[in-house]
Amino acid sequence: MTACTRQPLEQIVPYVRQPEDVIPGRPQFYASATTLGGYASPVLVESHMGRPTKIEGNPDHPASLGAADIFAQASLLDMYDPDRSQTPMYLGETRSWKNFVDQIRTRMAGQRAVDGEGFRLLTGPISSPTLANQIQALLKMYPKAKWHQYSPLHRDNVLAGSMLAFGQAVETQYRLEGADVILSLDADFLSPSFPGSARYTHDYAARRNPDAAMNRLYVVESVPSPTGVKAEHRLSLRASEVEGFARSLASSLGLGGGVSGNVDSHFLRAVADDLKAHAGSSVVIAGEQQPPEVHALAHAINASLGNVGKTVVYTDTVLASPVDQTASLRDLTQDLRDKKVDVLVILGANPVYDAPVDLNFADALLNSGAGLRLHHGLHQDETAELCQWHVNAAHSLEAWSDGRTYDGSVCLVQPLIAPLYEGKSAHELVAALMGQSALTGHEILRTYWQGQAKSADFETWWRRAVHDGFVAGTAYPVRAVTAKTIVPASKSASAETSTIEVSFRGDPAIYDGAFANNGWMQETAEAHEQDDLGQSSLDRPSLCCTQGPQE
């Protein structure tokens, strides 16, 4: 037998007239943005002969200062992924965009007659002002419809913690350039998955100068992390024991809250004394996976030390419509089981793969009786397999969009190449749901910002914003909030400690599985620090070097 393969015929057509701004061998750079967990990262994309080849940070944006995390850089390879979905599919068969538009128009007309009572939209967390505006317009068109949000690596605890501490949802930003002492309560703030990590890493590393005013890092964590291995002093605790440590620390600082008996008193005393000695120039950061009570305690401690307004500030939330994502998905699952859903549209989410197992979302989806189940994404993943329609998505390097960084400033996403497989962006799909399938992503984005830009000359304003990659002056202003000093204990804090505790975290290489098919991320080496459970590093040699974290 032979292994010869006949390659398909391809036409190679030279330039009739070479574009004047393209010089072979000389790269061009375009400002854009990537998004992870709803938060945007400003980037510069290098392009050779019209093909994107490298992603780095945008040096003009304060959220990155020229740095790009591993997820932003690796997203480039996802665009060239040969396993990407390449065409709309209906029940496993290839269809055209026109076929889809015709069917969705009929279905949505039926929903229009009942005010969208059977229509449900499921997305991941969104910070795009344009997309959020489109979804709100869609919900006005279908007033009884529901918008659900879910991501497995959500920030539900962060949101609930601010509600517990302040009675309202706010975003927390850290000014580490002014922090002499940093305490991490299971917070891996140097990890790329932590919103604002590029700026935090820069500011933290800038203070790692032993010949100047060098900062000091204490870490209390349950799993070895990039932040933990940089700490001078590290304490290993079970994830459920971190709240007890936080309460004991609050008590040591005169805030009450009770004292846990399972705390290293030597470590606790050293941390409390150091924080007191650096009141106003210290900061306490709580991890996303910790319960809301730990976040509320961190807010109370920062307020008592006078850190608020100096090393800690609060702003409006970056996500457009923050909700309890676990509860939101649970509500959708129940509506599916109760046969209340006729049209379900899933944008960029994969709940069949990553929803909590007790929801059994796949069963609810299959037995929902929904007349139209639509999935939109880069791949025909587990959720797409259980939907009638799948629409192939355009990659972020192929589409127009926008998004907010951790400080609230708006980044513009511009395409560097035409969609390789004629994919559609989320903006274009939502427009099709509203009967506006002829609109392009560029038209949708420009139209939105024409109503937002405060400039008499919109064209000049628009060109500057696209050139820079962000809209100047859109960072959220600092808000004044007051933290409660008394924080009730959580149920987990009062529960008995079991012999085995399992902690589920995002993977440092493939995130929530979204990068599982990315060869660059599969080759990333992971460093593990070995430490006995509960062992304090206070009396051991420093674990960190004077250099910043490696990227």
N, C-alpha and C positions, 0 to 999 in steps of 0.2 A: 504494500500500500504506500501511497505517497501522501505527503502532508502539504501539497500545494494548495493555495487559496487564490481564487480569482478576485482581485480587488475591484471595487466599483469604479466606473469611469468618472473622472472628475475633470472639469474644465479649469485651466489656469489662464487667467486673463490679465495681462499687464496693464499698468496705468496708461490711459490714453494721454492724460495730462497729470503729472505728479502734483499732489497738493503742495503748495509753496511752503507750508510750515512743517513738512515732513522731510527730515534728512536721515537717510539710512545710517544706522550706527549711533545716532544721537537721540537719547531718550527725551520724552516730554513728561511733565508732571502735572497732575490734576488734583485739586482739592476735592475731597468727598468725605464720606463717613461710613462706618460699619456699625452694626447694632448687635448687642448681646443682652438678653434679658430685658429688652425694652430700652436700655440706656445706649445712647450713641457715643461713638469714639471718633473724633476728628482725625482724618488721615490724609496723606499725600500718596497718590498712586502713580507709580512709574509705568510708562507705556513706551513700547518699542514698535514702530511701524503699525500703530493702531491696535496693539495687543497689550493688555495689562500684564506686567511681569513682576511687580514688587509693591508691597504696601508698607509704609512707614507712617509715623505720627506727623501731624501738622504742627510745625514749630511755631506758627503764629497764634495757635489757640491755647489759652491757659489751662485747659483740661488735659492736654497731652504734652505740651512743650517739646514736641518732636518725637515723643516715645509712642510705640505701638505695642500692644500686648500680643501674645502668641495666637490668640483666637482671631484677632484682626488680621494678622499676617497670614494665617493659614486659610482664612476665608477666600483668598485668591484661588487656591487650588480647587475649592468647591465649584468655582465657575467652570473650570476645565474638566470636571468630573465626568467621565464617559457614562457613568451610571445615572446621570441626571434624567429626569423625565423629559421627554422630547416632544410630546404632543398631548392635546386633550384626549381623554379616554372616557368611553361610556361602556360600562359592564365589560371592561377588558378589551374593547375594540377601539381603534383609532377613529377620532372624530375631528372636525374642524372647529375653530373658534365660533364660526357662524352657526354651526349646529348647536353648540352650547348656548349661545345667545338666544336663539329661537326657543329652545326649551325653557330656559330660565325666565324668559319674558312671559311665557304662558303660565308658569308656576307662580311667579310674583304677581301676575294679574289676579289670580285666584286669591292670593293673600291680601291684595289691596282691598278686595271686597269685604274681608273680615278684619280689616285694620291690622293685619299681620299677626293675628292671634296664634297661628301655628308656625311662625317663623322664629328661628333661633340662630344667632351668630356666635361662634366660638373663635376667639383669637388668643394669642399670647399677650403679655403686657405690652402696651403701646405708649410711646412718648411722641410720636409723630403728630404735630399740630394739624397737618393737612388730613391725615387719615382719621384722626379723632373727629375732626369737623365733618368729614364725609359720613362717618358712622352716626353722628348725632343727626345729620340730615336724613339719613336712612331711617332712623328710629322715629323721626317726626313724620315721615311718610307712612310708616307702619307703627302706629303708637302702641299697639299691644305686643309688639315683638320684644324679645329680650336679647341683650348682649352679655355673653359670658366670657370670662377670661381665665386662662389657666396655663401655668408653666410649672414643671416639677421643681425647679430651683427658684421658687417664688420668694418674695419678701413679706409674706403675711405677718410674721412675727415682728418685723421692723415697724410695719404700719400699725399693728395692734399695740405695740409698745409705746408709740407716740400718742395713740389715742388714750392709753392708760395713764400716761404721764401728763399730757397737756389737754386732753379732752378733744383733740383734733389731730388730723393727719398732717404731718410735716416731714420735710426731708432734712436729714442731718448731714452737715458738711464739717470736715475737720481741717483745721489750719495747722498742719504738722510742722510747718516752718518755725512756728513759735512755741512748740512743745518741747520742754526740757525732759519731762517724764511722761511716758506713754504706758498705759495699762490696757492690754487686750484681754477681754473676757470671751475667749473662744472666737475671736474675730481675726480672720485671715485677711487683713486689709492690704497686704502686699501681693495678694493673689490676683491674677487677671480677671477673675470672675467677680471681684468686689467692685461695685461702682465707684469710679474715681481713682482706681488703683494706680493708674499711670502717674497722676499728679501726686498722690500720696507717696508712692515709691520715690519720686524725685525729691519731694520735700524731706522725707525721712532720710534718704541717703545724703542729702546736702548737709545734714547735721552730724554725720558720722566722721567727724574730724577730731581726733584726740588732742590736737594742738589748739583747738578752739573750744567753744561751749558745746561739748558733745552731748547728745541726748541719751536717754536711758530707756530701755524697753523691757517691760515685764509682760510675760504671756502666761495666761492660765488657759489651758486647752485640753481637749480630750483626744485629739488626733494630731500627729506631727504635721506641721504645715510650713510653708516657706517663711511665714512670719515668725513662727515658733523657733526655727533654727537660727534666726537672726537675733534673738533675744539674749540680753545679758543674763536674765533670770527667768527661768521657765518652770512652771508647776503643772504636772500632769494630773488631771482629775477626770472622773467620769463626766459626761456631758450633763447628767442630772445633778451633779454636785456643784456646778459652776454657780448656780443661783445661791446656794448656801454660802459660798465664798463671797459673792457680791453682797449678800445681806450682812455677813460678818464685817466686811469692809465698811459698809454704810454705818453700822453700829460703831465701829472704831472711829469714824469721822463725826460722830455725834448726831447721826440721822435716825437712830433707832433701827427697827427692822429685824431685830433678833440676831442671835449668834448660833452658827452651826457648830456642832461638836466634831465634825469631820473635816477640819481645816488645819493646815499647817500653820500654827500660831507664829512661828518664826518668820515665815514668808509673809504672812498677813501683816504682822507688825512692821516689817521692813517696807512693804508697799504703802501702808497707811502713813508712815512717817515721811516717806519720800514725797507722797502726794501733798501732804500738809506743807512740807517745806517748799514746795513749788506750786502753791495755790496761784491760779491765774496763768500759769505756764505749764500746766499738765493737762492730760486728757484721758478719758476712759472710753473705750470703744467696745460695744457689744456685738457678738457674732449673729449673723442672720438666722442661724439654726437654733439659737437660744430662745427660750420662751419670752413672751412679751414682758413679763415681770423683770427679767434681767435687763432689758432695754430701758424700762422705766427706772430701774435702780441706777443705771449708768447716767441717765438724764439728771436724776436727783443728785448724784455725786458730783457731776460736772457743775451743776448749779451751785452746790454748797461750797465748792472750791473756787468759785468765781471764774470758771473757765469759759462760761457762755459769753459770746461776743469777742472772745480772744482766740482760743483754740477750737471752739465749737460754735457753730452758727446754725440757725434754722431757717428754712425757706419753704415755699410752696412745694408740693410733691412734683417730681419730674414726670411720673407716669400720668397719662392724661385722665384716667378715671380709675384710681386705685380702689381695688376691692379685695375682700378675702377670697383668694383664688380657689382655695380648697372648697370653701362653701359654695362658690359660684359653680364649680364643676359638679358638685354634689346636687345642686338644684337642677342643673341641666340633665344629669343622669336620671333623677326622679321624674322629670317631665317626659323623658324618653320612655321610661317604664310605664308611665300613666297614659301613654299614647296621645300626648298633647302636642307633639311636634310633627308638622307636615313637611317643612323645609328646614334643613339643617345645613349651614354653611360653615366650614372649618377653614380658617385662614392661618397657615403656617404652624399649626399645632398637631401633635401626634398623641392624643390621649389614649388610644388603644395600646400604645407602647408604654407610656409613662404615667398614666393615671394611677392613683392608689388602688392596690389590688382588691380591697374590700368593696370598691364601687362596682367592679366587674363591668367596666364601661363597654367592652366589646359586646357582651351579651345584651346590654341595654340598647346599644346601637343597632344590632342586627334584628332585634325583636321589637323595635320601636314602631314599625309600621309607617315610618316617614316616607312620603312619596318621592322626596328628592333629598339625597344625601350627597353633598358636594365637598370635596377636599381640594385645597389649593396649596401647592408646595413644590419644593425642588425635586423631591423624590416620590416615587410611588411606594410609600412606606406602609406600615401596618394599618394605619387609619385609612389610607387611600384604598387599600385592598377591600375594606368593608363598606366603601361608598360607591354609589352608582357612577357618579361623575368625579373625574380627577382632572384639574386644570394645571398644566405645568407652569410653574412660577418663573419669573425673571429673577436672575441673581442681582444683588445690590450693585454690582458693577455694570449692570445692563439696564438699570431703571432709574427714573427720577423719584426722589422722595425727600423726606426730612426727618429729623429726630432731635431730641434734647439730650445733652450731656448731663453729667451728675450735678452740675451747677445750674442747670436750667437753660443754658444758652442753646440756641437752635443751630444745628448743622444742616447744610444742604447736601443731598446725595445726588450726584450727577453720573450718568452712564459714561463709560469709556469705550464701549463697544456695543454694537447692535445686539439684541438678544440672540444668542447662538441658536436657540430652538424656538424662536418667536414666542417666548413665554410672556405672560402677563403679570404686571405688578399687582399688589394688593389694592392700590388706588384704582386701577383699571377694572378689577373684578368688582369692587364695591360700586363703581360707576355703572357697571353692567346690571347690577341688582336694582339700580334706580332707573333703568331704561336709558342710560347714557353710554352705551357700549362704544360709540364712535369717538369718545374722548380719549386722548392719550395721556400718559402720566405727566408729560411736560405741560400740557394744557391745564390739567387739574392743579398741579403745583403752582404754576404762574397765576392762575385765577385766584387761588386762595391768598397768595401773598400780595396780589394787587389790592386786596381788601385790607391787608394788615400793614403794608409798608407806609410809613409816614414820610413820604417823599413826593415832591411835585414831579420829579423826573423818574418814573418807575423804571424805565429801561436802563438808565445808568445805575440806579440802586440795585436792580436785579443782576446786572453784569458784575458789579462789585461783589455782591454776596456769593454768586456762583464762583467767581475767581478766588475769593478768600476761603470759601468752603463753609462759612458760617455767617449768621446775621448778627452784626455788632449790636451791643446794647440789649440783648435778650436774656442775659443771665438774671435769675430771680433775685430780687432784693432780699435782704435779711429781714426776718420777722421776729418780733418780740413775743415770746411765749413764757409761761411760768410753769415750772415743773412741780408736781406734788412731791412732798417729802415722805409721805407714808404710802408704801406700796404693798398691797396684800400678797400673801404667799400663793404660789401656784399649787395646783393639785400634785404635780410631779415632785415638788419640793418636800411635801409632807408624806409622800409614799415611801414605803420601805425599799431600800436598795436591794435589787436582785443580784444574784451571783454573776449573771451575764447581762451586758447591756450592749445593744447594737446601735450604731450611729451611721445613718445614711447621709452621705455627702456627695456633692458633685465631683466628677472626676477631673483632676488637674489637666488632663490631656484632651479628653473627648467631651467635657462639660456634662450635659445631660444625655449624651448619646448622639447629639447633633453632628459631632465631628468623627463619628465612628468609621465613616468611609473616607476620611481624609488621611492620605498617606503620610503627610508631614507630622500630623499629630500622633499617629500610631508609632512613629519613630522617636517620639520625645521620651527621654530618659526621666525617670522619677527617682528623686533622692529621698531616702527614708531615714529619719532619726530614731534610734532605738532608745527608749527610756522606760523604766519601770513605772507602773501605774502609781501615781501619787508621789513620786520622788521629786523633791525640790532641787532646782539647779542653783539656788542662792549661794551655796557653798562650793560650787564647782567652777572651774575656769569658764570664762565667757565663751558662748557658743557662736558669737558673731564676729565677723571681721569688720574692718573699718571701711569696706567697700559696700556699695549698694547691692541689692539683690540681683542675681544673674537673670538675664532674659534669654 
